[in-house]
Amino acid sequence: MKRDFLTFWDLSKNEVESILERAACFKAGNTGNKNALSGKSIGLFFEKSSTRTRVSFEVGIYQLGGQPVYIRSGDSQVGRGESISDTAQVLSRYFDGIIVRTYAQVRLDEFAKYSTKPVINGLSDTHHPCQVLADLLTIKERKGKLQGIKLTYLGDSNNVTNSLIEASIRMGMVLSIASPAGFEPKPAMMKKVRDLDNQKIKIYNDPVEAVKQADVVYTDVWISMGDEETGQQTKKDALKPFQINDALLTHANPDVTVLHCLPAHRGEEITDTVIDGPMSAVFDQAENRLHTQKALLEMLIG
């Protein structure tokens, strides 16, 4: 029976822990079965541009002995009106698994519905679970654990925020989200939190209050891909107080770790002195996309 990875909820706590353990082995060079995808072809169907997602998956598939095939939607028949359902049915007859990077989550869900092979969410407008797997590995490397870690996310609540909420609930982290009024997590996501009766997800409009005693502080770009044309300056003005800078980090724990999923707009959501400073694990975080995704591919497709 095929398994998809569309949101973080698709993995149990034990499965996440197994992926992180396996990813750490990959990173250390203890590869074990390094040909888990030997003779297999994995499609990368991308409707959004990418650096880290595309390259880390392509390299990871190759390192596991498989063949990555990149398909840009504009160069496929989807760009000429072919339905997602027809495309999914055809591609799943060619590939052993498919990574989809798209806009609306409903497109990803439809693709997975009609695909007979595992589908992995390489990013959608509402979820970015592969990124958060790498985030968890990075936190565990720096802090030695996940349970009880206080993670603070600052800025616009987006797809990364949603996946961090899910991962925090799943793995027992304490998550504070600091956003200006109007940029908090969407009501549907917060309803899920309330339905689970989770008391460890807290929303703030004050960045200083949110980062107090934080073990990890995280941010993302203020203008997400696809939102570039709408109300940029107004949004940036509202988010200025939520920039990660040296002054704000004085309110966090002295050994705080700083994360950013990249690409970064230096001088907006984060300063050069922070992203290039000793508290930053941003480039370890980017590297860890490769290792966690290899472990995920091995679990779902290998």
DOKE-669077 format. One record per residue (C-alpha): residue in one letter; y, z, x. Coordinates in Angstrom, 1 decimal. Example, Ala and Ser with C-alpha at 12.3 -4.5 7.8 and 13.67 -1.06 7.14 Angstrom:
2
<zase><aa>A</aa><Y>-4.5</Y><Z>7.8</Z><X>12.3</X></zase>
<zase><aa>S</aa><Y>-1.1</Y><Z>7.1</Z><X>13.7</X></zase>
This chain:
302
<zase><aa>M</aa><Y>0.0</Y><Z>0.0</Z><X>0.0</X></zase>
<zase><aa>K</aa><Y>3.4</Y><Z>-1.0</Z><X>1.5</X></zase>
<zase><aa>R</aa><Y>6.1</Y><Z>1.5</Z><X>2.2</X></zase>
<zase><aa>D</aa><Y>9.8</Y><Z>0.8</Z><X>2.2</X></zase>
<zase><aa>F</aa><Y>12.6</Y><Z>2.7</Z><X>3.8</X></zase>
<zase><aa>L</aa><Y>15.6</Y><Z>2.2</Z><X>1.6</X></zase>
<zase><aa>T</aa><Y>17.2</Y><Z>5.6</Z><X>1.5</X></zase>
<zase><aa>F</aa><Y>16.5</Y><Z>8.8</Z><X>3.5</X></zase>
<zase><aa>W</aa><Y>14.6</Y><Z>10.2</Z><X>0.5</X></zase>
<zase><aa>D</aa><Y>11.8</Y><Z>7.7</Z><X>1.3</X></zase>
<zase><aa>L</aa><Y>10.6</Y><Z>10.0</Z><X>4.2</X></zase>
<zase><aa>S</aa><Y>9.2</Y><Z>13.5</Z><X>3.9</X></zase>
<zase><aa>K</aa><Y>10.4</Y><Z>16.2</Z><X>6.2</X></zase>
<zase><aa>N</aa><Y>7.1</Y><Z>16.0</Z><X>8.1</X></zase>
<zase><aa>E</aa><Y>7.4</Y><Z>12.3</Z><X>8.5</X></zase>
<zase><aa>V</aa><Y>11.0</Y><Z>12.6</Z><X>9.8</X></zase>
<zase><aa>E</aa><Y>9.8</Y><Z>15.2</Z><X>12.4</X></zase>
<zase><aa>S</aa><Y>7.0</Y><Z>12.8</Z><X>13.4</X></zase>
<zase><aa>I</aa><Y>9.4</Y><Z>9.9</Z><X>13.9</X></zase>
<zase><aa>L</aa><Y>11.7</Y><Z>12.0</Z><X>16.0</X></zase>
<zase><aa>E</aa><Y>8.9</Y><Z>13.3</Z><X>18.1</X></zase>
<zase><aa>R</aa><Y>7.6</Y><Z>9.8</Z><X>18.6</X></zase>
<zase><aa>A</aa><Y>11.1</Y><Z>8.5</Z><X>19.3</X></zase>
<zase><aa>A</aa><Y>11.5</Y><Z>11.1</Z><X>22.0</X></zase>
<zase><aa>C</aa><Y>8.2</Y><Z>9.9</Z><X>23.6</X></zase>
<zase><aa>F</aa><Y>9.5</Y><Z>6.3</Z><X>23.6</X></zase>
<zase><aa>K</aa><Y>12.8</Y><Z>7.4</Z><X>25.2</X></zase>
<zase><aa>A</aa><Y>10.9</Y><Z>9.3</Z><X>27.9</X></zase>
<zase><aa>G</aa><Y>8.7</Y><Z>6.3</Z><X>28.7</X></zase>
<zase><aa>N</aa><Y>5.5</Y><Z>7.9</Z><X>27.2</X></zase>
<zase><aa>T</aa><Y>4.9</Y><Z>4.9</Z><X>25.0</X></zase>
<zase><aa>G</aa><Y>1.2</Y><Z>5.2</Z><X>24.2</X></zase>
<zase><aa>N</aa><Y>0.4</Y><Z>2.2</Z><X>22.0</X></zase>
<zase><aa>K</aa><Y>3.2</Y><Z>0.0</Z><X>23.1</X></zase>
<zase><aa>N</aa><Y>1.7</Y><Z>-3.1</Z><X>21.3</X></zase>
<zase><aa>A</aa><Y>1.9</Y><Z>-1.6</Z><X>17.8</X></zase>
<zase><aa>L</aa><Y>3.4</Y><Z>-4.9</Z><X>16.5</X></zase>
<zase><aa>S</aa><Y>1.3</Y><Z>-7.3</Z><X>18.6</X></zase>
<zase><aa>G</aa><Y>0.9</Y><Z>-10.6</Z><X>16.7</X></zase>
<zase><aa>K</aa><Y>3.3</Y><Z>-9.6</Z><X>14.0</X></zase>
<zase><aa>S</aa><Y>6.7</Y><Z>-11.1</Z><X>13.1</X></zase>
<zase><aa>I</aa><Y>9.5</Y><Z>-9.1</Z><X>11.7</X></zase>
<zase><aa>G</aa><Y>12.4</Y><Z>-10.7</Z><X>9.8</X></zase>
<zase><aa>L</aa><Y>16.0</Y><Z>-9.5</Z><X>10.1</X></zase>
<zase><aa>F</aa><Y>17.8</Y><Z>-10.8</Z><X>7.0</X></zase>
<zase><aa>F</aa><Y>21.5</Y><Z>-10.0</Z><X>7.5</X></zase>
<zase><aa>E</aa><Y>24.3</Y><Z>-10.5</Z><X>5.0</X></zase>
<zase><aa>K</aa><Y>26.7</Y><Z>-8.4</Z><X>7.2</X></zase>
<zase><aa>S</aa><Y>27.5</Y><Z>-8.8</Z><X>10.8</X></zase>
<zase><aa>S</aa><Y>26.1</Y><Z>-6.3</Z><X>13.3</X></zase>
<zase><aa>T</aa><Y>25.9</Y><Z>-5.3</Z><X>16.9</X></zase>
<zase><aa>R</aa><Y>23.8</Y><Z>-2.1</Z><X>17.2</X></zase>
<zase><aa>T</aa><Y>21.5</Y><Z>-2.7</Z><X>14.2</X></zase>
<zase><aa>R</aa><Y>20.6</Y><Z>-6.2</Z><X>15.1</X></zase>
<zase><aa>V</aa><Y>20.2</Y><Z>-5.7</Z><X>18.9</X></zase>
<zase><aa>S</aa><Y>18.3</Y><Z>-2.4</Z><X>18.6</X></zase>
<zase><aa>F</aa><Y>15.8</Y><Z>-3.8</Z><X>16.1</X></zase>
<zase><aa>E</aa><Y>15.3</Y><Z>-7.1</Z><X>18.0</X></zase>
<zase><aa>V</aa><Y>14.8</Y><Z>-5.3</Z><X>21.3</X></zase>
<zase><aa>G</aa><Y>12.6</Y><Z>-2.6</Z><X>19.7</X></zase>
<zase><aa>I</aa><Y>10.4</Y><Z>-5.2</Z><X>17.9</X></zase>
<zase><aa>Y</aa><Y>10.0</Y><Z>-7.1</Z><X>21.2</X></zase>
<zase><aa>Q</aa><Y>9.1</Y><Z>-3.9</Z><X>23.1</X></zase>
<zase><aa>L</aa><Y>6.4</Y><Z>-3.2</Z><X>20.5</X></zase>
<zase><aa>G</aa><Y>4.9</Y><Z>-6.6</Z><X>21.1</X></zase>
<zase><aa>G</aa><Y>6.2</Y><Z>-8.3</Z><X>18.0</X></zase>
<zase><aa>Q</aa><Y>8.4</Y><Z>-11.3</Z><X>17.3</X></zase>
<zase><aa>P</aa><Y>11.9</Y><Z>-10.7</Z><X>15.7</X></zase>
<zase><aa>V</aa><Y>13.3</Y><Z>-13.5</Z><X>13.6</X></zase>
<zase><aa>Y</aa><Y>17.0</Y><Z>-13.3</Z><X>12.8</X></zase>
<zase><aa>I</aa><Y>18.2</Y><Z>-14.9</Z><X>9.5</X></zase>
<zase><aa>R</aa><Y>21.9</Y><Z>-14.9</Z><X>8.7</X></zase>
<zase><aa>S</aa><Y>22.2</Y><Z>-15.3</Z><X>4.9</X></zase>
<zase><aa>G</aa><Y>25.0</Y><Z>-17.9</Z><X>5.3</X></zase>
<zase><aa>D</aa><Y>22.5</Y><Z>-20.1</Z><X>7.1</X></zase>
<zase><aa>S</aa><Y>19.7</Y><Z>-19.6</Z><X>4.5</X></zase>
<zase><aa>Q</aa><Y>19.3</Y><Z>-20.9</Z><X>1.0</X></zase>
<zase><aa>V</aa><Y>20.7</Y><Z>-17.6</Z><X>-0.3</X></zase>
<zase><aa>G</aa><Y>24.1</Y><Z>-19.0</Z><X>0.8</X></zase>
<zase><aa>R</aa><Y>23.5</Y><Z>-21.9</Z><X>-1.5</X></zase>
<zase><aa>G</aa><Y>22.5</Y><Z>-19.9</Z><X>-4.5</X></zase>
<zase><aa>E</aa><Y>18.8</Y><Z>-19.1</Z><X>-4.1</X></zase>
<zase><aa>S</aa><Y>18.0</Y><Z>-15.7</Z><X>-5.8</X></zase>
<zase><aa>I</aa><Y>17.2</Y><Z>-12.6</Z><X>-3.8</X></zase>
<zase><aa>S</aa><Y>13.9</Y><Z>-12.3</Z><X>-5.7</X></zase>
<zase><aa>D</aa><Y>12.8</Y><Z>-15.8</Z><X>-4.7</X></zase>
<zase><aa>T</aa><Y>13.9</Y><Z>-15.3</Z><X>-1.1</X></zase>
<zase><aa>A</aa><Y>12.0</Y><Z>-12.0</Z><X>-0.9</X></zase>
<zase><aa>Q</aa><Y>8.8</Y><Z>-13.5</Z><X>-2.2</X></zase>
<zase><aa>V</aa><Y>8.9</Y><Z>-16.3</Z><X>0.3</X></zase>
<zase><aa>L</aa><Y>9.9</Y><Z>-14.3</Z><X>3.3</X></zase>
<zase><aa>S</aa><Y>7.3</Y><Z>-11.7</Z><X>2.7</X></zase>
<zase><aa>R</aa><Y>4.7</Y><Z>-14.4</Z><X>2.9</X></zase>
<zase><aa>Y</aa><Y>5.9</Y><Z>-15.2</Z><X>6.5</X></zase>
<zase><aa>F</aa><Y>6.7</Y><Z>-11.8</Z><X>7.9</X></zase>
<zase><aa>D</aa><Y>4.9</Y><Z>-8.5</Z><X>8.3</X></zase>
<zase><aa>G</aa><Y>8.1</Y><Z>-6.6</Z><X>7.5</X></zase>
<zase><aa>I</aa><Y>11.8</Y><Z>-7.3</Z><X>6.8</X></zase>
<zase><aa>I</aa><Y>15.0</Y><Z>-5.5</Z><X>7.8</X></zase>
<zase><aa>V</aa><Y>17.7</Y><Z>-6.2</Z><X>5.3</X></zase>
<zase><aa>R</aa><Y>21.4</Y><Z>-5.6</Z><X>6.0</X></zase>
<zase><aa>T</aa><Y>23.5</Y><Z>-6.3</Z><X>2.9</X></zase>
<zase><aa>Y</aa><Y>26.3</Y><Z>-5.2</Z><X>0.6</X></zase>
<zase><aa>A</aa><Y>25.3</Y><Z>-3.8</Z><X>-2.7</X></zase>
<zase><aa>Q</aa><Y>22.3</Y><Z>-1.4</Z><X>-2.7</X></zase>
<zase><aa>V</aa><Y>21.0</Y><Z>-3.2</Z><X>-5.8</X></zase>
<zase><aa>R</aa><Y>20.5</Y><Z>-6.3</Z><X>-3.7</X></zase>
<zase><aa>L</aa><Y>18.4</Y><Z>-4.3</Z><X>-1.3</X></zase>
<zase><aa>D</aa><Y>16.4</Y><Z>-2.7</Z><X>-4.1</X></zase>
<zase><aa>E</aa><Y>15.7</Y><Z>-6.1</Z><X>-5.7</X></zase>
<zase><aa>F</aa><Y>14.6</Y><Z>-7.5</Z><X>-2.3</X></zase>
<zase><aa>A</aa><Y>12.2</Y><Z>-4.6</Z><X>-1.9</X></zase>
<zase><aa>K</aa><Y>10.9</Y><Z>-5.0</Z><X>-5.5</X></zase>
<zase><aa>Y</aa><Y>9.8</Y><Z>-8.6</Z><X>-4.9</X></zase>
<zase><aa>S</aa><Y>8.7</Y><Z>-8.3</Z><X>-1.3</X></zase>
<zase><aa>T</aa><Y>5.0</Y><Z>-7.7</Z><X>-0.7</X></zase>
<zase><aa>K</aa><Y>5.8</Y><Z>-6.4</Z><X>2.8</X></zase>
<zase><aa>P</aa><Y>7.7</Y><Z>-3.3</Z><X>4.0</X></zase>
<zase><aa>V</aa><Y>11.5</Y><Z>-3.5</Z><X>3.6</X></zase>
<zase><aa>I</aa><Y>13.8</Y><Z>-1.4</Z><X>5.8</X></zase>
<zase><aa>N</aa><Y>17.5</Y><Z>-0.8</Z><X>5.0</X></zase>
<zase><aa>G</aa><Y>19.5</Y><Z>-1.9</Z><X>8.0</X></zase>
<zase><aa>L</aa><Y>22.7</Y><Z>-0.9</Z><X>6.0</X></zase>
<zase><aa>S</aa><Y>24.0</Y><Z>-1.2</Z><X>2.5</X></zase>
<zase><aa>D</aa><Y>27.3</Y><Z>-0.2</Z><X>1.0</X></zase>
<zase><aa>T</aa><Y>25.8</Y><Z>3.2</Z><X>-0.2</X></zase>
<zase><aa>H</aa><Y>23.2</Y><Z>4.1</Z><X>2.4</X></zase>
<zase><aa>H</aa><Y>22.6</Y><Z>3.8</Z><X>6.2</X></zase>
<zase><aa>P</aa><Y>19.3</Y><Z>5.8</Z><X>6.8</X></zase>
<zase><aa>C</aa><Y>18.4</Y><Z>4.1</Z><X>10.1</X></zase>
<zase><aa>Q</aa><Y>21.7</Y><Z>5.3</Z><X>11.6</X></zase>
<zase><aa>V</aa><Y>21.0</Y><Z>8.8</Z><X>10.5</X></zase>
<zase><aa>L</aa><Y>17.5</Y><Z>8.9</Z><X>12.0</X></zase>
<zase><aa>A</aa><Y>19.3</Y><Z>8.3</Z><X>15.4</X></zase>
<zase><aa>D</aa><Y>21.8</Y><Z>10.9</Z><X>14.5</X></zase>
<zase><aa>L</aa><Y>19.1</Y><Z>13.5</Z><X>14.0</X></zase>
<zase><aa>L</aa><Y>17.4</Y><Z>12.7</Z><X>17.3</X></zase>
<zase><aa>T</aa><Y>20.7</Y><Z>13.1</Z><X>19.1</X></zase>
<zase><aa>I</aa><Y>21.5</Y><Z>16.4</Z><X>17.4</X></zase>
<zase><aa>K</aa><Y>18.0</Y><Z>17.7</Z><X>18.3</X></zase>
<zase><aa>E</aa><Y>18.4</Y><Z>16.6</Z><X>21.9</X></zase>
<zase><aa>R</aa><Y>21.7</Y><Z>18.4</Z><X>22.2</X></zase>
<zase><aa>K</aa><Y>21.0</Y><Z>21.5</Z><X>20.1</X></zase>
<zase><aa>G</aa><Y>17.2</Y><Z>21.9</Z><X>20.3</X></zase>
<zase><aa>K</aa><Y>16.7</Y><Z>22.0</Z><X>16.5</X></zase>
<zase><aa>L</aa><Y>18.0</Y><Z>20.7</Z><X>13.2</X></zase>
<zase><aa>Q</aa><Y>17.3</Y><Z>23.7</Z><X>10.8</X></zase>
<zase><aa>G</aa><Y>20.5</Y><Z>25.7</Z><X>10.3</X></zase>
<zase><aa>I</aa><Y>22.7</Y><Z>23.4</Z><X>12.4</X></zase>
<zase><aa>K</aa><Y>26.2</Y><Z>23.2</Z><X>11.0</X></zase>
<zase><aa>L</aa><Y>27.3</Y><Z>19.5</Z><X>10.9</X></zase>
<zase><aa>T</aa><Y>30.8</Y><Z>18.6</Z><X>9.9</X></zase>
<zase><aa>Y</aa><Y>31.7</Y><Z>15.0</Z><X>8.8</X></zase>
<zase><aa>L</aa><Y>35.4</Y><Z>14.0</Z><X>8.7</X></zase>
<zase><aa>G</aa><Y>37.0</Y><Z>11.0</Z><X>7.1</X></zase>
<zase><aa>D</aa><Y>36.2</Y><Z>8.5</Z><X>4.4</X></zase>
<zase><aa>S</aa><Y>33.0</Y><Z>9.3</Z><X>2.5</X></zase>
<zase><aa>N</aa><Y>30.8</Y><Z>6.2</Z><X>2.8</X></zase>
<zase><aa>N</aa><Y>27.2</Y><Z>5.0</Z><X>3.3</X></zase>
<zase><aa>V</aa><Y>26.8</Y><Z>7.2</Z><X>6.4</X></zase>
<zase><aa>T</aa><Y>28.0</Y><Z>10.2</Z><X>4.5</X></zase>
<zase><aa>N</aa><Y>25.5</Y><Z>9.7</Z><X>1.7</X></zase>
<zase><aa>S</aa><Y>22.6</Y><Z>9.4</Z><X>4.2</X></zase>
<zase><aa>L</aa><Y>23.8</Y><Z>12.5</Z><X>6.0</X></zase>
<zase><aa>I</aa><Y>23.8</Y><Z>14.4</Z><X>2.7</X></zase>
<zase><aa>E</aa><Y>20.2</Y><Z>13.4</Z><X>2.1</X></zase>
<zase><aa>A</aa><Y>19.1</Y><Z>14.1</Z><X>5.7</X></zase>
<zase><aa>S</aa><Y>20.8</Y><Z>17.5</Z><X>5.7</X></zase>
<zase><aa>I</aa><Y>19.0</Y><Z>18.5</Z><X>2.5</X></zase>
<zase><aa>R</aa><Y>15.7</Y><Z>17.2</Z><X>3.8</X></zase>
<zase><aa>M</aa><Y>16.0</Y><Z>18.8</Z><X>7.2</X></zase>
<zase><aa>G</aa><Y>17.8</Y><Z>22.1</Z><X>6.4</X></zase>
<zase><aa>M</aa><Y>21.1</Y><Z>21.5</Z><X>8.0</X></zase>
<zase><aa>V</aa><Y>24.4</Y><Z>22.9</Z><X>6.7</X></zase>
<zase><aa>L</aa><Y>26.8</Y><Z>20.0</Z><X>6.0</X></zase>
<zase><aa>S</aa><Y>30.5</Y><Z>20.2</Z><X>5.5</X></zase>
<zase><aa>I</aa><Y>32.4</Y><Z>17.1</Z><X>4.5</X></zase>
<zase><aa>A</aa><Y>36.2</Y><Z>16.9</Z><X>5.0</X></zase>
<zase><aa>S</aa><Y>38.0</Y><Z>14.1</Z><X>3.2</X></zase>
<zase><aa>P</aa><Y>41.4</Y><Z>13.7</Z><X>1.6</X></zase>
<zase><aa>A</aa><Y>41.6</Y><Z>13.9</Z><X>-2.2</X></zase>
<zase><aa>G</aa><Y>40.2</Y><Z>10.7</Z><X>-3.6</X></zase>
<zase><aa>F</aa><Y>37.9</Y><Z>10.0</Z><X>-0.7</X></zase>
<zase><aa>E</aa><Y>35.2</Y><Z>12.6</Z><X>-1.3</X></zase>
<zase><aa>P</aa><Y>31.6</Y><Z>11.6</Z><X>-1.9</X></zase>
<zase><aa>K</aa><Y>31.1</Y><Z>9.8</Z><X>-5.2</X></zase>
<zase><aa>P</aa><Y>30.2</Y><Z>11.8</Z><X>-8.3</X></zase>
<zase><aa>A</aa><Y>26.7</Y><Z>10.3</Z><X>-8.5</X></zase>
<zase><aa>M</aa><Y>25.8</Y><Z>11.6</Z><X>-5.0</X></zase>
<zase><aa>M</aa><Y>27.2</Y><Z>15.1</Z><X>-5.7</X></zase>
<zase><aa>K</aa><Y>25.3</Y><Z>15.2</Z><X>-9.0</X></zase>
<zase><aa>K</aa><Y>22.1</Y><Z>14.8</Z><X>-7.0</X></zase>
<zase><aa>V</aa><Y>23.2</Y><Z>17.7</Z><X>-4.8</X></zase>
<zase><aa>R</aa><Y>23.8</Y><Z>19.9</Z><X>-7.8</X></zase>
<zase><aa>D</aa><Y>20.6</Y><Z>18.8</Z><X>-9.4</X></zase>
<zase><aa>L</aa><Y>18.8</Y><Z>20.0</Z><X>-6.3</X></zase>
<zase><aa>D</aa><Y>20.7</Y><Z>23.3</Z><X>-6.5</X></zase>
<zase><aa>N</aa><Y>21.7</Y><Z>22.8</Z><X>-2.9</X></zase>
<zase><aa>Q</aa><Y>24.3</Y><Z>25.3</Z><X>-1.6</X></zase>
<zase><aa>K</aa><Y>24.5</Y><Z>23.9</Z><X>2.0</X></zase>
<zase><aa>I</aa><Y>26.6</Y><Z>20.9</Z><X>1.2</X></zase>
<zase><aa>K</aa><Y>30.3</Y><Z>21.8</Z><X>1.0</X></zase>
<zase><aa>I</aa><Y>33.3</Y><Z>19.6</Z><X>0.4</X></zase>
<zase><aa>Y</aa><Y>36.7</Y><Z>20.3</Z><X>1.9</X></zase>
<zase><aa>N</aa><Y>40.1</Y><Z>18.7</Z><X>1.8</X></zase>
<zase><aa>D</aa><Y>41.2</Y><Z>20.7</Z><X>4.8</X></zase>
<zase><aa>P</aa><Y>39.8</Y><Z>19.4</Z><X>8.2</X></zase>
<zase><aa>V</aa><Y>40.4</Y><Z>22.7</Z><X>10.0</X></zase>
<zase><aa>E</aa><Y>38.4</Y><Z>24.7</Z><X>7.5</X></zase>
<zase><aa>A</aa><Y>35.6</Y><Z>22.2</Z><X>7.6</X></zase>
<zase><aa>V</aa><Y>35.2</Y><Z>22.3</Z><X>11.4</X></zase>
<zase><aa>K</aa><Y>35.2</Y><Z>26.1</Z><X>11.8</X></zase>
<zase><aa>Q</aa><Y>32.0</Y><Z>27.1</Z><X>13.7</X></zase>
<zase><aa>A</aa><Y>30.7</Y><Z>23.6</Z><X>13.6</X></zase>
<zase><aa>D</aa><Y>27.9</Y><Z>22.7</Z><X>16.0</X></zase>
<zase><aa>V</aa><Y>28.3</Y><Z>19.0</Z><X>15.5</X></zase>
<zase><aa>V</aa><Y>31.4</Y><Z>17.0</Z><X>14.4</X></zase>
<zase><aa>Y</aa><Y>31.0</Y><Z>13.4</Z><X>13.2</X></zase>
<zase><aa>T</aa><Y>33.2</Y><Z>10.6</Z><X>12.1</X></zase>
<zase><aa>D</aa><Y>33.2</Y><Z>6.9</Z><X>11.2</X></zase>
<zase><aa>V</aa><Y>35.8</Y><Z>4.2</Z><X>10.9</X></zase>
<zase><aa>W</aa><Y>38.3</Y><Z>4.6</Z><X>8.1</X></zase>
<zase><aa>I</aa><Y>38.1</Y><Z>1.1</Z><X>6.9</X></zase>
<zase><aa>S</aa><Y>34.5</Y><Z>0.1</Z><X>6.2</X></zase>
<zase><aa>M</aa><Y>33.1</Y><Z>-3.4</Z><X>6.6</X></zase>
<zase><aa>G</aa><Y>34.1</Y><Z>-5.4</Z><X>3.5</X></zase>
<zase><aa>D</aa><Y>37.0</Y><Z>-3.2</Z><X>2.6</X></zase>
<zase><aa>E</aa><Y>39.4</Y><Z>-4.7</Z><X>5.2</X></zase>
<zase><aa>E</aa><Y>41.7</Y><Z>-6.3</Z><X>2.7</X></zase>
<zase><aa>T</aa><Y>42.5</Y><Z>-3.5</Z><X>0.3</X></zase>
<zase><aa>G</aa><Y>45.1</Y><Z>-0.8</Z><X>0.7</X></zase>
<zase><aa>Q</aa><Y>44.5</Y><Z>-0.3</Z><X>4.5</X></zase>
<zase><aa>Q</aa><Y>47.8</Y><Z>1.4</Z><X>5.4</X></zase>
<zase><aa>T</aa><Y>47.8</Y><Z>3.8</Z><X>2.5</X></zase>
<zase><aa>K</aa><Y>44.2</Y><Z>4.8</Z><X>3.3</X></zase>
<zase><aa>K</aa><Y>45.0</Y><Z>5.3</Z><X>7.0</X></zase>
<zase><aa>D</aa><Y>48.0</Y><Z>7.4</Z><X>6.2</X></zase>
<zase><aa>A</aa><Y>45.8</Y><Z>9.7</Z><X>4.0</X></zase>
<zase><aa>L</aa><Y>43.2</Y><Z>10.0</Z><X>6.7</X></zase>
<zase><aa>K</aa><Y>45.4</Y><Z>10.7</Z><X>9.7</X></zase>
<zase><aa>P</aa><Y>45.0</Y><Z>14.5</Z><X>9.5</X></zase>
<zase><aa>F</aa><Y>41.2</Y><Z>14.0</Z><X>9.7</X></zase>
<zase><aa>Q</aa><Y>41.2</Y><Z>12.4</Z><X>13.1</X></zase>
<zase><aa>I</aa><Y>38.9</Y><Z>14.0</Z><X>15.7</X></zase>
<zase><aa>N</aa><Y>41.1</Y><Z>15.1</Z><X>18.5</X></zase>
<zase><aa>D</aa><Y>41.2</Y><Z>17.9</Z><X>21.1</X></zase>
<zase><aa>A</aa><Y>43.4</Y><Z>20.1</Z><X>18.9</X></zase>
<zase><aa>L</aa><Y>41.0</Y><Z>19.9</Z><X>15.9</X></zase>
<zase><aa>L</aa><Y>38.0</Y><Z>20.6</Z><X>18.1</X></zase>
<zase><aa>T</aa><Y>39.4</Y><Z>24.0</Z><X>19.2</X></zase>
<zase><aa>H</aa><Y>38.3</Y><Z>25.3</Z><X>15.8</X></zase>
<zase><aa>A</aa><Y>34.7</Y><Z>24.2</Z><X>16.3</X></zase>
<zase><aa>N</aa><Y>32.1</Y><Z>26.0</Z><X>18.4</X></zase>
<zase><aa>P</aa><Y>32.9</Y><Z>25.8</Z><X>22.1</X></zase>
<zase><aa>D</aa><Y>29.7</Y><Z>23.7</Z><X>22.8</X></zase>
<zase><aa>V</aa><Y>30.4</Y><Z>21.4</Z><X>19.9</X></zase>
<zase><aa>T</aa><Y>28.8</Y><Z>17.9</Z><X>20.0</X></zase>
<zase><aa>V</aa><Y>30.8</Y><Z>14.9</Z><X>18.8</X></zase>
<zase><aa>L</aa><Y>29.2</Y><Z>11.9</Z><X>17.1</X></zase>
<zase><aa>H</aa><Y>30.4</Y><Z>8.5</Z><X>15.9</X></zase>
<zase><aa>C</aa><Y>28.1</Y><Z>5.8</Z><X>14.6</X></zase>
<zase><aa>L</aa><Y>30.3</Y><Z>3.0</Z><X>16.1</X></zase>
<zase><aa>P</aa><Y>32.2</Y><Z>0.7</Z><X>16.2</X></zase>
<zase><aa>A</aa><Y>35.1</Y><Z>3.0</Z><X>16.8</X></zase>
<zase><aa>H</aa><Y>38.8</Y><Z>2.3</Z><X>16.2</X></zase>
<zase><aa>R</aa><Y>40.1</Y><Z>4.4</Z><X>19.1</X></zase>
<zase><aa>G</aa><Y>43.3</Y><Z>6.2</Z><X>18.3</X></zase>
<zase><aa>E</aa><Y>42.6</Y><Z>6.2</Z><X>14.6</X></zase>
<zase><aa>E</aa><Y>39.6</Y><Z>8.3</Z><X>13.5</X></zase>
<zase><aa>I</aa><Y>38.9</Y><Z>9.5</Z><X>17.1</X></zase>
<zase><aa>T</aa><Y>40.9</Y><Z>9.8</Z><X>20.3</X></zase>
<zase><aa>D</aa><Y>39.9</Y><Z>8.4</Z><X>23.7</X></zase>
<zase><aa>T</aa><Y>39.8</Y><Z>11.9</Z><X>25.2</X></zase>
<zase><aa>V</aa><Y>37.2</Y><Z>13.0</Z><X>22.7</X></zase>
<zase><aa>I</aa><Y>34.9</Y><Z>9.9</Z><X>22.6</X></zase>
<zase><aa>D</aa><Y>34.9</Y><Z>9.7</Z><X>26.4</X></zase>
<zase><aa>G</aa><Y>34.9</Y><Z>13.4</Z><X>27.0</X></zase>
<zase><aa>P</aa><Y>32.1</Y><Z>15.9</Z><X>27.8</X></zase>
<zase><aa>M</aa><Y>31.5</Y><Z>16.9</Z><X>24.1</X></zase>
<zase><aa>S</aa><Y>30.7</Y><Z>13.3</Z><X>23.1</X></zase>
<zase><aa>A</aa><Y>27.1</Y><Z>12.1</Z><X>22.5</X></zase>
<zase><aa>V</aa><Y>28.3</Y><Z>8.9</Z><X>21.0</X></zase>
<zase><aa>F</aa><Y>26.5</Y><Z>6.5</Z><X>23.4</X></zase>
<zase><aa>D</aa><Y>23.3</Y><Z>8.6</Z><X>23.5</X></zase>
<zase><aa>Q</aa><Y>23.5</Y><Z>8.3</Z><X>19.7</X></zase>
<zase><aa>A</aa><Y>23.8</Y><Z>4.5</Z><X>19.9</X></zase>
<zase><aa>E</aa><Y>20.9</Y><Z>4.3</Z><X>22.3</X></zase>
<zase><aa>N</aa><Y>18.8</Y><Z>6.4</Z><X>20.0</X></zase>
<zase><aa>R</aa><Y>18.9</Y><Z>3.7</Z><X>17.3</X></zase>
<zase><aa>L</aa><Y>16.4</Y><Z>1.8</Z><X>19.5</X></zase>
<zase><aa>H</aa><Y>14.0</Y><Z>4.7</Z><X>19.9</X></zase>
<zase><aa>T</aa><Y>14.0</Y><Z>6.0</Z><X>16.3</X></zase>
<zase><aa>Q</aa><Y>13.7</Y><Z>2.5</Z><X>14.9</X></zase>
<zase><aa>K</aa><Y>10.7</Y><Z>1.8</Z><X>17.1</X></zase>
<zase><aa>A</aa><Y>9.0</Y><Z>4.9</Z><X>15.8</X></zase>
<zase><aa>L</aa><Y>9.9</Y><Z>3.9</Z><X>12.2</X></zase>
<zase><aa>L</aa><Y>8.5</Y><Z>0.4</Z><X>12.7</X></zase>
<zase><aa>E</aa><Y>5.3</Y><Z>1.8</Z><X>14.2</X></zase>
<zase><aa>M</aa><Y>4.9</Y><Z>4.1</Z><X>11.2</X></zase>
<zase><aa>L</aa><Y>5.6</Y><Z>1.6</Z><X>8.4</X></zase>
<zase><aa>I</aa><Y>4.2</Y><Z>-1.7</Z><X>10.0</X></zase>
<zase><aa>G</aa><Y>2.3</Y><Z>-1.0</Z><X>13.1</X></zase>
